[in-house]
């Protein structure tokens, strides 16, 4: 999962319900790689980007997808 504006990308993922599809994919042992913004979105909270990205999507919920696993 790639880059762009963190707030806009997370908003698009939620609106399209891609978050639900990603969750199902992960539950079925799928692997997702997030680089840059994708990595932030896969974390528990996206506010690490607040100093770089404008919240032009007017998000109020800053929870990420919470799917970061380190090995």
N, C-alpha and C positions, 0 to 999 in steps of 0.2 A: 504494500500500500504506500503510495507516494506522497508528494508534497502539495504545496499551495497554502492557502489560508486555513489555519487549523479550525477556526470557528465555522467557516463556510463548509469545509469538508465534513466535519462532524454533523453539522446541520443536514447536509445532503444525505449522509449515511442514515440518519434517523428518519428523515422524511420518506426516503425510499424503502425503509425497513431493512436495509442491507445489514444493519446491526443484528437483526434476528437471524438472517441467513448465515452471517459469519459465526454467530454463536453455535448454530447447528453444525456448521462445518467443523469447528474446533471440537465440539463434543464427539464428532465422528472421527477424531484423530487427524483432522486436517491441520496443516501448518500454515501460518500467515506470517509474513515478514513485513515489518513496518520500518521504513526509512524516513528520517526527518519528521515531518508532520504525521506520517503514518505511525511512527513509534510513539509519539505523544498521544495520539488518539487511542492506541492500544493500552495505554497506561490507565491509572485509576482517576486521574484528574488532568485536564488540559491546560491549567493555568500557568504551566512552565513557559508557555508561548506568549503570555499576555504582554510582555514587553516588546514583542516583535510583530505581532499580528493585531489588526483592528478587529473588534467584535462586530463586523458588518452584518452578521446574521442575527444580531441581537439575542444571542443565546443567554438563557438564565440558568441553565443546568450545565455545569462545567465538568460533570462526571465523564470520564473516558469509558472505553469499552471494558476495561479491567481484565485484560487477557495477556498480561506480560508474564512470561515464565522464563526464569533464567536457569541455565543448566551448566 
